[in-house]
Amino acid sequence: MIDWLELIVFLVLFLLVTVMGFMAARWQRGGDLGHLDEWGLGGRKFGSWITWFLVGGDLYTAYTFVAVPALLFSSGALGFYALPYTVVLYPLVFLPVLRLWSVSRVHGYVTPADFVRGRYGSSLLALIVAVTGIVATMPYIALQLVGLEAVLRTMGINASGFLGHLPLLIAFVILALYTYQSGLRAPALIAFVKDILIYVVILVAVFYLPAKLGGWSAIFSAAEQKMAQPSATSGGKPQGSILLTANNQLQYITLALGSALALFLYPHSLTGVLASRGRKVLKRNMVALPAYSFLLGLLALLGYVAIAAGVKPITNNATGRPDTNTIIPALFDSQFGSLFAGIAFAAIGIGALVPAAIMSIAAANLWTRNIYKEYLHKGATPGQEARQAKLASLVVKFGAVAFILFVDPQFSIDLQLIGGVIILQTLPSVAIALYTRWLHRWALVAGWIVGMGYGMYLLYLIPNPASGKLHFGGSALTLDKLTVFGWHPFAGSAVQIYVGFVALVVNLVVAVVVSLVLRAGQVPNGPDQTDPADYHADEDSPRLKPVADALAGAPGAKVVPGD
């Protein structure tokens, strides 16, 4: 049954951000949106506050806000992996993103694949990085729709068949239109509203709900009792534990580290980095962004709060199965009045639109610069590039909607876990290449092929009893199934490990060995367009290529400070 007050509050706030999305075309505008620098990177001039909201809104998505507490609700302590991984993330990427920003501004790179193309003079390696980024991003966009649908379902919009997806389709048509018009400025502006709403909702929840439910002691006791109960899908073993066990500690460590390494390899993360005004802006953000991790830690605890409140997942009428992604929306629906619940639902819903827009723009930039211009239209003008990117962003968005319409949402969730395994295979080509060209370009191709192939093979071996799938059921591999040319080095072990970590190690080993062979054979490594000084240039450096250089003389063109 539809709660009309919740729905009205949700629609009012959704209408507000829609208007902001269309108005964003004129906000912070310094050039023509018919240029990829302006449309796809916001003119490369976002200052500290804008970058903080943009990158934060990009990394901490609607799916994060529903899935992390849902994982704690169903499995316990393992769900807290999201907290250390976002803590170690920023020290790990602090220096690499500075170097990437500098070299990209000097040479006018728009995507990480542009950098790889310039670093190694290899269109094939750039193509591999671009396709990998697009493939890993598509299910990530679809998962934002999963978060938005969880909110709509909680408000009572839970029809079966196509009608159940119609509100979602309408929302993404609107998103597609204002992103097409405004480019990266739209999610950057909307991120302000999204993050303020999220902070208000979570801070109210973590203070009010524990007081209402008897305190944190009662909440943890309820969670411990639930986790101790046997699970029908695990052969009578406990559902989980509020403390890590001997079998999942390695998985927790490798999942946290692997996720930290993967997150800033995603093209949408690097889009936010390249859109910033300078290195000082990025330095401030690497220091300030952990504030989101504090918020995430508080949010994760709501999974245990939902157990103490007796919340049950809402059944998805489209599939006939309980949808665990509705746990947090159902918690707000049952414990707060309709007005505040409507605000919370709007925060999560808008939290889906911001990263979905950025992800589609990032994927469109990859298509335009590294596939369309490289292979289909080498002489494309800046205007043609921008038009191609706008069209590609529409295709990507509706491709993500197709995931929800035609594929079981649970399958797309599994694909997101696989997405981290996929994007990690670009780490040697992108992150390591920011420091050294010792790894040979053909060795990087070989490492990618072997790492990707072995990763997919290991993922194939993983079942998911809860959904009835025998293969590609997650990313946690039991060491007993780890094989090396038929040899089982950990036979009988029940300890689990993150597949992405294993595949990355294999990738690096192959890349090193093949590099040694190729260097011994004196095989050329391709031309390097970059210079050591390029990696340290700041916004006041004469080395920087002017933004939208082809349009610098356009009538009325004016550079406006970021903030």
C-alpha positions as CSV (number, residue, x, y, z in Angstrom):
1,M,0.0,0.0,0.0
2,I,1.4,3.4,-1.0
3,D,2.2,5.9,1.7
4,W,1.2,9.1,0.0
5,L,3.0,11.5,2.4
6,E,6.3,9.6,1.9
7,L,5.8,9.6,-1.9
8,I,4.9,13.3,-2.0
9,V,8.1,14.3,0.0
10,F,10.1,12.0,-2.2
11,L,8.7,13.6,-5.4
12,V,9.2,17.2,-4.2
13,L,12.8,16.6,-3.5
14,F,13.3,14.6,-6.7
15,L,11.7,17.5,-8.6
16,L,14.1,19.9,-6.9
17,V,17.2,18.1,-8.0
18,T,15.7,17.7,-11.5
19,V,15.4,21.5,-11.8
20,M,19.0,21.8,-10.5
21,G,20.2,19.3,-13.1
22,F,18.8,21.3,-16.0
23,M,20.0,24.6,-14.4
24,A,23.5,23.1,-14.0
25,A,24.2,23.7,-17.7
26,R,24.9,27.4,-16.8
27,W,26.6,26.8,-13.5
28,Q,30.4,27.2,-13.3
29,R,30.4,27.4,-17.1
30,G,33.6,28.8,-18.6
31,G,33.3,27.5,-22.2
32,D,31.2,25.6,-24.7
33,L,29.5,22.4,-23.6
34,G,30.1,21.2,-27.1
35,H,33.7,20.3,-26.0
36,L,34.5,17.2,-24.0
37,D,36.6,19.1,-21.5
38,E,33.5,21.1,-20.6
39,W,30.8,18.5,-20.9
40,G,32.6,15.5,-19.6
41,L,35.0,17.1,-17.0
42,G,33.1,20.3,-16.0
43,G,35.8,22.5,-17.5
44,R,38.5,20.9,-15.2
45,K,38.0,23.7,-12.7
46,F,36.1,22.4,-9.7
47,G,37.5,23.7,-6.4
48,S,37.8,22.0,-3.0
49,W,34.2,22.0,-1.9
50,I,32.7,21.0,-5.3
51,T,35.3,18.2,-5.7
52,W,34.6,16.9,-2.1
53,F,30.9,16.6,-2.8
54,L,31.4,15.3,-6.3
55,V,33.9,12.6,-5.4
56,G,32.1,11.7,-2.2
57,G,28.8,11.5,-4.0
58,D,30.5,9.3,-6.6
59,L,32.2,6.8,-4.3
60,Y,29.5,6.5,-1.6
61,T,26.5,5.5,-3.7
62,A,22.9,4.5,-3.1
63,Y,23.9,0.9,-3.4
64,T,26.5,1.4,-0.7
65,F,23.9,2.9,1.6
66,V,21.5,0.0,1.2
67,A,24.0,-2.9,0.7
68,V,26.5,-2.5,3.4
69,P,24.0,-2.5,6.3
70,A,22.1,-5.3,4.5
71,L,25.3,-7.4,4.5
72,L,25.7,-6.8,8.2
73,F,22.0,-7.7,8.6
74,S,22.5,-11.1,6.9
75,S,26.2,-12.0,7.6
76,G,27.5,-10.0,10.5
77,A,31.0,-8.7,10.9
78,L,32.1,-9.4,7.3
79,G,30.1,-6.4,6.2
80,F,32.4,-4.1,8.1
81,Y,35.1,-4.7,5.4
82,A,33.7,-1.5,3.8
83,L,35.0,0.6,6.7
84,P,38.8,-0.3,6.7
85,Y,38.9,-0.3,2.9
86,T,37.7,3.3,2.7
87,V,40.1,4.2,5.5
88,V,43.2,2.8,3.8
89,L,42.0,3.9,0.4
90,Y,43.0,7.6,0.6
91,P,46.7,7.1,1.8
92,L,47.1,4.5,-1.0
93,V,45.8,6.8,-3.8
94,F,47.1,10.2,-2.4
95,L,50.2,10.3,-4.6
96,P,49.0,8.4,-7.7
97,V,46.0,10.7,-8.3
98,L,48.2,13.7,-8.0
99,R,50.5,12.4,-10.7
100,L,47.6,11.3,-12.9
101,W,46.0,14.8,-12.6
102,S,49.3,16.5,-13.5
103,V,50.1,14.4,-16.5
104,S,46.5,14.5,-17.8
105,R,46.4,18.3,-17.6
106,V,49.7,18.7,-19.4
107,H,48.6,16.4,-22.3
108,G,44.9,17.0,-22.2
109,Y,44.0,13.4,-21.3
110,V,40.3,12.8,-20.5
111,T,40.4,9.2,-19.5
112,P,42.9,6.7,-17.9
113,A,43.1,4.9,-21.2
114,D,44.3,8.2,-22.8
115,F,47.2,8.2,-20.3
116,V,48.0,4.6,-21.1
117,R,47.9,5.4,-24.8
118,G,50.4,8.2,-24.3
119,R,52.6,6.4,-21.8
120,Y,53.2,3.3,-24.0
121,G,52.2,4.4,-27.5
122,S,49.9,1.4,-27.6
123,S,46.3,1.8,-28.9
124,L,45.7,-1.9,-28.1
125,L,46.6,-1.5,-24.4
126,A,44.5,1.7,-24.3
127,L,41.6,-0.2,-25.9
128,I,41.9,-3.0,-23.2
129,V,41.8,-0.4,-20.4
130,A,38.8,1.4,-22.0
131,V,36.8,-1.8,-22.6
132,T,37.6,-3.1,-19.1
133,G,36.4,0.2,-17.6
134,I,33.2,0.2,-19.5
135,V,32.4,-3.5,-18.7
136,A,33.1,-3.0,-15.0
137,T,31.0,0.2,-14.8
138,M,27.8,-1.0,-16.5
139,P,26.7,-3.3,-13.7
140,Y,27.8,-0.6,-11.2
141,I,25.2,1.7,-12.8
142,A,22.6,-1.0,-12.7
143,L,23.2,-1.4,-8.9
144,Q,22.2,2.3,-8.4
145,L,18.9,1.3,-9.9
146,V,18.7,-1.5,-7.4
147,G,19.0,1.0,-4.5
148,L,16.4,3.3,-6.1
149,E,14.0,0.4,-6.6
150,A,14.4,-0.7,-3.0
151,V,13.2,2.8,-1.9
152,L,10.2,2.8,-4.4
153,R,9.3,-0.8,-3.3
154,T,9.3,0.3,0.4
155,M,7.0,3.2,-0.4
156,G,4.5,0.7,-1.9
157,I,5.4,0.9,-5.6
158,N,5.9,-2.9,-5.9
159,A,3.9,-4.1,-8.9
160,S,4.9,-7.2,-10.8
161,G,6.2,-7.1,-14.4
162,F,6.9,-4.0,-16.4
163,L,4.7,-1.8,-14.3
164,G,6.9,-2.4,-11.3
165,H,9.8,-0.9,-13.2
166,L,8.0,2.0,-14.8
167,P,8.7,4.6,-12.1
168,L,12.4,3.7,-12.3
169,L,12.3,4.1,-16.1
170,I,10.7,7.5,-15.8
171,A,13.3,8.6,-13.2
172,F,16.2,7.6,-15.5
173,V,14.7,9.2,-18.6
174,I,14.8,12.5,-16.6
175,L,18.3,11.8,-15.4
176,A,19.4,11.0,-19.0
177,L,17.9,14.3,-20.3
178,Y,19.6,16.6,-17.8
179,T,22.9,14.8,-18.0
180,Y,22.8,15.0,-21.8
181,Q,22.3,18.8,-21.5
182,S,24.5,19.7,-18.5
183,G,27.2,17.0,-18.4
184,L,29.3,16.6,-15.3
185,R,28.0,19.8,-13.8
186,A,24.6,18.2,-13.2
187,P,25.7,15.5,-10.7
188,A,28.3,17.9,-9.2
189,L,25.5,20.4,-8.3
190,I,23.0,17.7,-7.2
191,A,25.7,16.1,-5.0
192,F,25.4,19.0,-2.6
193,V,21.7,18.2,-1.9
194,K,22.3,14.5,-1.8
195,D,25.2,14.6,0.7
196,I,23.5,17.1,3.0
197,L,20.4,14.9,3.1
198,I,22.4,11.7,3.7
199,Y,24.3,13.3,6.6
200,V,21.1,14.6,8.3
201,V,19.3,11.3,7.9
202,I,22.1,9.0,9.2
203,L,23.1,11.3,12.2
204,V,19.4,11.4,13.3
205,A,19.1,7.6,12.9
206,V,22.2,6.6,14.8
207,F,21.2,8.8,17.8
208,Y,17.5,8.3,17.8
209,L,17.1,4.6,17.0
210,P,19.5,3.1,19.6
211,A,17.7,5.2,22.3
212,K,14.4,3.9,21.1
213,L,15.5,0.3,21.0
214,G,17.2,0.0,24.4
215,G,20.8,1.1,23.6
216,W,23.7,-0.5,21.7
217,S,24.1,-3.3,24.1
218,A,20.6,-4.6,23.4
219,I,21.1,-4.1,19.6
220,F,24.4,-6.1,19.6
221,S,22.8,-8.8,21.7
222,A,19.9,-9.2,19.3
223,A,22.4,-9.3,16.4
224,E,24.5,-12.0,18.1
225,Q,21.4,-14.1,18.7
226,K,20.3,-13.9,15.1
227,M,23.7,-14.7,13.7
228,A,23.9,-17.8,15.9
229,Q,20.8,-19.2,14.3
230,P,21.4,-21.9,11.7
231,S,21.0,-21.0,8.0
232,A,19.1,-23.3,5.6
233,T,21.5,-22.5,2.8
234,S,24.7,-23.3,4.7
235,G,24.0,-26.8,5.9
236,G,22.8,-25.8,9.3
237,K,25.8,-23.6,10.1
238,P,25.3,-20.3,11.8
239,Q,24.1,-17.4,9.6
240,G,27.2,-15.3,10.5
241,S,28.9,-13.8,13.4
242,I,29.4,-10.3,14.9
243,L,33.1,-11.2,15.1
244,L,35.3,-12.4,12.3
245,T,36.0,-16.2,12.2
246,A,39.1,-18.1,11.3
247,N,37.6,-18.8,7.9
248,N,36.7,-15.3,6.8
249,Q,39.5,-13.2,8.3
250,L,41.7,-13.6,5.1
251,Q,38.7,-12.8,3.0
252,Y,38.1,-9.7,5.0
253,I,41.7,-8.5,4.7
254,T,42.0,-9.2,0.9
255,L,38.5,-7.9,0.2
256,A,39.3,-4.6,2.0
257,L,42.7,-4.2,0.3
258,G,41.5,-5.3,-3.1
259,S,38.5,-3.0,-2.9
260,A,40.7,-0.1,-1.9
261,L,43.0,-0.7,-4.9
262,A,40.0,-1.1,-7.3
263,L,37.9,1.9,-6.3
264,F,40.1,4.6,-7.8
265,L,40.7,2.5,-10.9
266,Y,37.0,2.8,-11.8
267,P,36.7,5.4,-14.6
268,H,34.0,7.4,-12.7
269,S,36.4,7.9,-9.7
270,L,39.1,9.2,-12.0
271,T,36.6,11.5,-13.7
272,G,36.0,13.3,-10.4
273,V,39.8,13.6,-10.0
274,L,40.5,15.0,-13.5
275,A,37.6,17.5,-13.1
276,S,39.3,19.2,-10.1
277,R,41.2,22.5,-10.5
278,G,44.6,21.5,-9.2
279,R,46.8,19.3,-7.0
280,K,46.1,21.4,-3.9
281,V,42.4,20.7,-4.3
282,L,43.1,16.9,-4.5
283,K,45.4,17.1,-1.4
284,R,42.7,18.7,0.6
285,N,40.1,16.2,-0.5
286,M,42.3,13.2,0.3
287,V,42.5,14.5,3.8
288,A,38.8,15.4,4.1
289,L,37.1,12.5,2.3
290,P,37.6,10.0,5.2
291,A,34.7,12.0,6.8
292,Y,32.5,9.9,4.6
293,S,34.1,6.8,6.0
294,F,32.9,7.9,9.5
295,L,29.4,8.2,8.1
296,L,29.7,4.8,6.5
297,G,30.7,3.2,9.8
298,L,27.6,4.7,11.5
299,L,25.4,3.6,8.5
300,A,26.7,0.0,8.6
301,L,25.6,-0.3,12.2
302,L,22.0,0.2,11.1
303,G,22.1,-3.3,9.8
304,Y,22.3,-4.5,13.4
305,V,19.7,-1.9,14.4
306,A,17.3,-3.4,11.9
307,I,17.7,-6.8,13.5
308,A,16.9,-5.4,17.0
309,A,13.8,-3.6,15.4
310,G,12.6,-6.9,14.0
311,V,12.6,-5.6,10.4
312,K,12.0,-8.1,7.6
313,P,13.0,-7.6,3.9
314,I,10.1,-6.7,1.6
315,T,9.2,-9.3,-1.0
316,N,10.0,-8.2,-4.6
317,N,6.8,-8.9,-6.5
318,A,8.7,-9.0,-9.7
319,T,10.8,-12.0,-8.6
320,G,8.7,-13.4,-5.7
321,R,11.7,-13.4,-3.3
322,P,12.6,-11.2,-0.3
323,D,14.8,-8.3,-1.3
324,T,17.4,-7.7,1.4
325,N,18.3,-4.3,-0.2
326,T,15.0,-3.1,1.4
327,I,16.2,-3.6,4.9
328,I,17.3,0.0,5.6
329,P,14.3,1.6,3.8
330,A,12.0,-0.7,5.7
331,L,13.8,0.3,9.0
332,F,13.1,4.0,8.3
333,D,9.6,3.2,7.2
334,S,8.8,1.3,10.5
335,Q,10.6,3.5,13.0
336,F,10.0,7.1,11.7
337,G,7.0,9.1,10.7
338,S,6.2,9.4,7.0
339,L,7.7,12.9,6.7
340,F,11.2,11.9,7.9
341,A,11.0,8.6,6.1
342,G,10.2,10.4,2.9
343,I,13.3,12.6,3.3
344,A,15.4,9.5,4.0
345,F,14.0,7.8,0.8
346,A,14.8,10.9,-1.2
347,A,18.3,10.9,0.1
348,I,18.9,7.3,-1.0
349,G,17.1,7.9,-4.3
350,I,19.1,11.0,-5.1
351,G,22.1,9.1,-4.0
352,A,21.4,6.7,-6.9
353,L,21.2,9.5,-9.5
354,V,24.5,11.3,-8.7
355,P,26.8,8.3,-9.2
356,A,24.8,6.9,-12.0
357,A,25.2,10.1,-13.9
358,I,29.0,10.3,-13.3
359,M,29.5,6.7,-14.2
360,S,27.6,7.0,-17.5
361,I,29.7,10.2,-18.3
362,A,32.9,8.3,-17.5
363,A,31.9,5.3,-19.7
364,A,30.9,7.7,-22.5
365,N,34.3,9.5,-22.3
366,L,36.1,6.1,-22.6
367,W,33.9,5.2,-25.6
368,T,34.5,8.5,-27.3
369,R,38.2,9.0,-26.8
370,N,39.5,5.5,-26.9
371,I,37.2,3.6,-29.3
372,Y,35.2,6.1,-31.4
373,K,38.1,8.5,-32.1
374,E,40.8,5.9,-32.1
375,Y,39.2,3.4,-34.4
376,L,36.1,4.8,-36.0
377,H,36.7,8.5,-36.7
378,K,40.3,9.6,-36.1
379,G,39.6,13.2,-37.4
380,A,36.7,13.8,-35.0
381,T,36.5,17.5,-34.0
382,P,35.9,18.5,-30.3
383,G,32.2,19.1,-31.2
384,Q,31.8,15.7,-32.7
385,E,33.5,14.1,-29.7
386,A,31.1,15.9,-27.3
387,R,28.1,14.8,-29.4
388,Q,29.3,11.2,-29.4
389,A,29.8,11.2,-25.7
390,K,26.3,12.6,-25.0
391,L,24.8,9.9,-27.2
392,A,27.0,7.2,-25.6
393,S,25.9,8.3,-22.1
394,L,22.3,7.7,-23.1
395,V,23.1,4.3,-24.4
396,V,25.0,3.4,-21.2
397,K,22.1,4.6,-18.9
398,F,19.4,2.6,-20.8
399,G,21.7,-0.4,-20.9
400,A,21.8,-0.3,-17.1
401,V,18.0,-0.1,-17.1
402,A,17.9,-3.2,-19.3
403,F,19.8,-5.0,-16.6
404,I,17.0,-4.4,-14.2
405,L,14.2,-5.0,-16.7
406,F,15.5,-8.3,-18.2
407,V,18.0,-9.7,-15.6
408,D,17.3,-10.8,-12.0
409,P,18.6,-8.0,-9.8
410,Q,20.4,-10.5,-7.7
411,F,22.5,-11.4,-10.7
412,S,23.5,-7.8,-11.2
413,I,24.6,-7.7,-7.6
414,D,26.8,-10.6,-8.2
415,L,28.1,-8.8,-11.3
416,Q,29.1,-5.8,-9.1
417,L,31.3,-8.1,-7.0
418,I,32.8,-9.4,-10.2
419,G,33.3,-5.8,-11.4
420,G,36.0,-5.3,-8.8
421,V,37.8,-8.3,-10.0
422,I,37.6,-7.0,-13.6
423,I,38.8,-3.4,-12.9
424,L,41.7,-4.6,-10.7
425,Q,43.3,-6.1,-13.8
426,T,44.0,-2.5,-15.1
427,L,46.2,-1.6,-12.0
428,P,49.5,-2.5,-13.6
429,S,48.7,-0.5,-16.8
430,V,47.4,2.6,-15.0
431,A,48.6,2.9,-11.4
432,I,52.1,1.3,-11.8
433,A,52.7,3.1,-15.1
434,L,52.3,6.4,-13.2
435,Y,55.7,5.6,-11.6
436,T,57.6,3.4,-14.0
437,R,57.6,2.0,-17.6
438,W,59.7,-1.0,-16.5
439,L,56.8,-3.4,-17.2
440,H,56.7,-3.9,-21.0
441,R,53.5,-3.0,-22.8
442,W,53.2,-6.5,-24.3
443,A,53.8,-8.0,-20.8
444,L,50.9,-5.8,-19.5
445,V,48.7,-7.2,-22.2
446,A,49.7,-10.8,-21.3
447,G,49.2,-10.1,-17.6
448,W,45.8,-8.7,-18.3
449,I,44.8,-11.7,-20.4
450,V,46.0,-14.3,-17.8
451,G,44.8,-12.4,-14.8
452,M,41.3,-11.8,-16.3
453,G,41.0,-15.3,-17.5
454,Y,42.1,-16.9,-14.2
455,G,39.9,-14.5,-12.3
456,M,36.8,-15.5,-14.4
457,Y,37.7,-19.2,-14.0
458,L,37.8,-18.8,-10.2
459,L,34.5,-16.8,-10.1
460,Y,32.9,-19.6,-12.2
461,L,33.7,-22.0,-9.4
462,I,31.8,-20.0,-6.8
463,P,28.1,-21.0,-6.1
464,N,25.5,-19.0,-4.3
465,P,23.1,-21.4,-2.5
466,A,20.8,-18.5,-1.5
467,S,19.9,-17.7,-5.1
468,G,20.3,-21.2,-6.4
469,K,23.2,-20.3,-8.8
470,L,26.0,-22.8,-9.2
471,H,28.4,-20.4,-10.8
472,F,29.4,-16.7,-10.5
473,G,27.7,-16.5,-7.2
474,G,30.0,-14.0,-5.5
475,S,33.7,-13.1,-5.1
476,A,34.7,-15.1,-2.0
477,L,36.7,-18.2,-3.0
478,T,37.3,-21.1,-0.6
479,L,41.0,-21.9,-0.7
480,D,40.2,-25.6,-1.2
481,K,39.1,-24.7,-4.8
482,L,42.2,-22.8,-5.6
483,T,44.1,-24.8,-8.3
484,V,47.5,-24.3,-10.1
485,F,47.7,-26.5,-13.1
486,G,45.6,-29.2,-11.4
487,W,47.4,-28.9,-8.1
488,H,45.4,-28.0,-5.0
489,P,47.9,-26.3,-2.6
490,F,45.2,-25.7,0.1
491,A,43.3,-28.9,-0.2
492,G,40.7,-29.3,2.6
493,S,40.9,-25.6,3.7
494,A,37.7,-23.8,4.4
495,V,39.4,-20.4,4.6
496,Q,38.1,-17.9,2.0
497,I,39.9,-15.2,-0.1
498,Y,38.8,-12.4,-2.4
499,V,39.2,-13.6,-6.0
500,G,40.2,-10.1,-7.2
501,F,43.3,-10.2,-5.0
502,V,44.4,-13.6,-6.3
503,A,43.8,-12.6,-10.0
504,L,45.8,-9.4,-9.5
505,V,48.8,-11.3,-8.0
506,V,48.7,-13.7,-11.0
507,N,48.5,-10.7,-13.4
508,L,51.5,-9.0,-11.8
509,V,53.6,-12.2,-11.8
510,V,52.9,-12.8,-15.5
511,A,53.7,-9.1,-16.3
512,V,57.0,-9.2,-14.5
513,V,58.1,-12.6,-16.0
514,V,57.2,-11.6,-19.6
515,S,58.8,-8.2,-19.1
516,L,62.1,-9.9,-18.2
517,V,61.9,-12.1,-21.3
518,L,61.1,-9.2,-23.6
519,R,63.8,-6.9,-22.1
520,A,66.3,-9.7,-22.5
521,G,65.2,-10.0,-26.1
522,Q,65.5,-6.2,-26.5
523,V,61.9,-5.9,-27.8
524,P,61.0,-2.1,-28.1
525,N,58.5,-0.9,-25.5
526,G,56.9,1.8,-27.6
527,P,57.3,5.6,-27.4
528,D,56.5,7.6,-24.2
529,Q,54.8,11.0,-24.8
530,T,55.3,12.0,-21.2
531,D,58.2,13.6,-19.4
532,P,59.2,13.2,-15.7
533,A,58.3,16.9,-15.1
534,D,54.8,16.3,-16.4
535,Y,53.9,14.3,-13.3
536,H,54.5,17.3,-10.9
537,A,52.9,20.2,-12.8
538,D,50.3,22.2,-10.8
539,E,47.5,24.5,-11.9
540,D,49.9,27.5,-12.3
541,S,52.4,25.6,-14.4
542,P,53.1,26.8,-18.0
543,R,53.3,23.1,-19.0
544,L,49.5,22.7,-18.6
545,K,47.5,22.4,-21.8
546,P,44.7,25.1,-21.9
547,V,41.2,23.7,-21.1
548,A,39.1,23.4,-24.2
549,D,41.9,24.9,-26.2
550,A,40.1,24.6,-29.5
551,L,37.3,26.9,-28.1
552,A,39.5,29.3,-26.2
553,G,38.6,32.1,-28.7
554,A,34.9,31.4,-28.7
555,P,32.8,34.6,-28.2
556,G,31.8,35.0,-24.5
557,A,34.2,32.3,-23.3
558,K,35.2,33.1,-19.7
559,V,37.0,31.1,-17.1
560,V,35.2,31.2,-13.8
561,P,37.0,30.2,-10.5
562,G,35.9,26.8,-9.2
563,D,34.7,28.1,-5.8
